Amino acid sequence: MFGLTSLGVLHTAIALAAVAAGIVCFLSAGGISMRSTAGRTYVITTVLTCLTGFGIFQHGGFGIPHVLGIITLIVLSVAVIAGQTRIFGGASRYVETVGFSATFFFHMIPGVTETFTRIPVDAPLFDSPEDPGLQTVIGVFFALFVVGSIYQVLRLRAGQRSVAAAA
């Protein structure tokens, strides 16, 4: 199916579950957090997406997608630790929020790339990951990540100010 191996199909299904859980988090709480079931689902399925991705070598050996998987796991770990400890002091909530949002953006890179270089089956929208049109689409997702992260940080700050004013 769409040139995917069995592992590729499993990987894609898990990744779609992660993206769906992330969207639920953004829509219901404005961000991803381990304090919700959807947030825990996002983290678990993101880890599984990365792990299953390490076994996929459709484009040769170890490559950029595998590096992105490692970076995702590192950023995800930092976000989880920031959310469960005060290791970053007063910045912990910000590190958690922006970290989780970054991992969601990381999902978009291979998701958009693999989708648009395979579909429609007979004439994919883009020829390769280097296609300038595809790079533009990824750039739009990056801009959404930046704007969304700024919004989340401002919202966190406003929440902290209202808590401090009430005290």
C-alpha positions in Angstrom: 0.0 0.0 0.0 1.5 3.3 -1.2 4.9 1.5 -1.4 5.0 0.9 2.4 6.4 -2.2 4.1 4.5 -3.8 6.9 6.6 -1.9 9.4 5.9 1.3 7.4 2.2 0.7 7.7 2.5 0.1 11.4 4.7 3.1 11.8 2.3 5.3 9.9 -0.7 4.1 11.9 1.1 4.9 15.2 2.2 8.3 13.9 -1.3 9.2 12.9 -2.5 8.2 16.4 0.2 10.5 17.9 -0.8 13.4 15.6 -4.5 12.9 16.5 -3.7 12.9 20.2 -1.6 16.0 19.8 -4.5 17.8 17.9 -6.9 16.8 20.7 -4.4 18.3 23.2 -4.1 21.6 21.3 -7.9 21.9 20.8 -8.9 20.9 24.4 -6.1 22.5 26.5 -4.1 24.7 24.1 -1.0 22.5 24.3 0.4 19.0 25.0 0.9 18.0 28.6 1.4 14.7 30.4 -1.3 15.8 32.8 -4.0 14.6 30.4 -4.8 11.2 28.9 -4.4 12.6 25.4 -1.0 14.0 26.3 0.2 10.7 27.7 -1.1 9.0 24.6 0.7 11.6 22.5 4.0 10.9 24.3 3.7 7.1 24.1 2.7 7.0 20.5 5.5 9.5 19.6 8.1 7.3 21.2 6.7 4.3 19.4 6.7 6.3 16.1 10.4 7.1 16.6 11.3 3.5 17.5 9.4 1.9 14.6 10.9 4.6 12.3 14.4 3.4 13.2 13.7 0.1 11.4 12.6 1.8 8.1 15.3 2.1 5.4 13.3 2.8 2.3 15.8 5.5 1.1 19.0 3.6 1.9 20.7 3.3 5.3 20.7 5.5 8.4 19.7 9.0 7.3 18.1 12.3 8.1 14.7 10.8 9.1 16.6 8.6 11.7 18.4 11.7 13.0 15.0 13.5 13.3 13.8 10.5 15.4 16.7 10.8 17.8 16.2 14.6 18.1 12.5 14.0 18.7 13.2 11.5 21.5 15.7 13.9 23.1 13.3 16.9 22.9 10.4 14.7 24.1 12.5 13.6 27.1 13.4 17.1 28.0 9.7 18.2 27.8 8.6 15.3 30.0 11.3 16.0 32.6 10.5 19.7 32.5 6.8 19.0 33.1 7.4 16.6 36.0 10.2 18.4 37.8 11.4 21.9 38.4 14.8 21.2 36.8 14.5 24.4 34.7 13.2 26.4 37.6 10.6 29.0 36.6 11.1 28.1 33.0 10.1 24.5 33.3 6.5 25.0 32.1 7.8 27.0 29.1 10.4 24.3 28.3 7.7 21.6 28.6 5.2 23.5 26.4 7.6 24.6 23.6 9.3 21.2 23.7 6.1 19.3 23.1 5.1 21.7 20.4 8.4 21.2 18.7 7.9 17.4 18.7 4.5 17.9 17.1 6.2 20.0 14.4 8.8 17.2 14.0 5.9 14.9 13.2 4.9 17.1 10.4 8.2 17.0 8.6 8.2 13.3 7.6 4.4 13.2 7.6 4.1 15.8 4.9 7.2 14.6 3.1 6.1 11.0 2.9 2.5 11.8 2.1 3.1 14.4 -0.7 5.9 12.4 -2.3 3.6 9.3 -2.5 0.1 10.7 -3.1 -1.7 10.7 -5.5 -0.2 7.3 -6.4 0.2 8.0 -10.1 1.4 11.6 -9.8 2.7 12.6 -6.4 2.4 16.3 -5.6 6.2 16.6 -5.1 9.1 14.7 -6.7 11.4 14.4 -3.7 12.0 15.7 -0.2 14.2 18.4 -1.7 11.4 19.8 -4.0 11.1 23.5 -3.3 7.3 23.3 -3.1 7.5 20.7 -0.4 10.1 22.8 1.4 7.6 25.7 1.3 4.9 23.5 2.9 7.3 22.5 5.7 8.2 26.2 6.1 4.5 27.0 6.6 4.3 24.3 9.3 7.5 25.8 10.9 5.8 29.3 10.9 2.7 27.8 12.6 5.0 26.2 15.2 6.7 29.5 15.9 3.5 31.5 16.1 1.8 28.7 18.2 4.7 28.6 20.6 4.7 32.3 21.1 0.9 32.2 21.7 1.4 29.4 24.3 4.2 31.2 26.1 2.2 34.4 26.3 -0.8 32.4 27.5 1.3 30.8 30.2 2.7 34.2 31.3 -0.8 35.6 31.5 -1.9 32.7 33.6 1.0 33.2 36.0 0.3 36.9 36.3 -3.3 36.3 37.2 -2.3 33.7 39.8 0.2 36.1 41.3 -2.3 38.9 41.3 -4.8 36.7 43.1 -2.3 35.7 45.8 
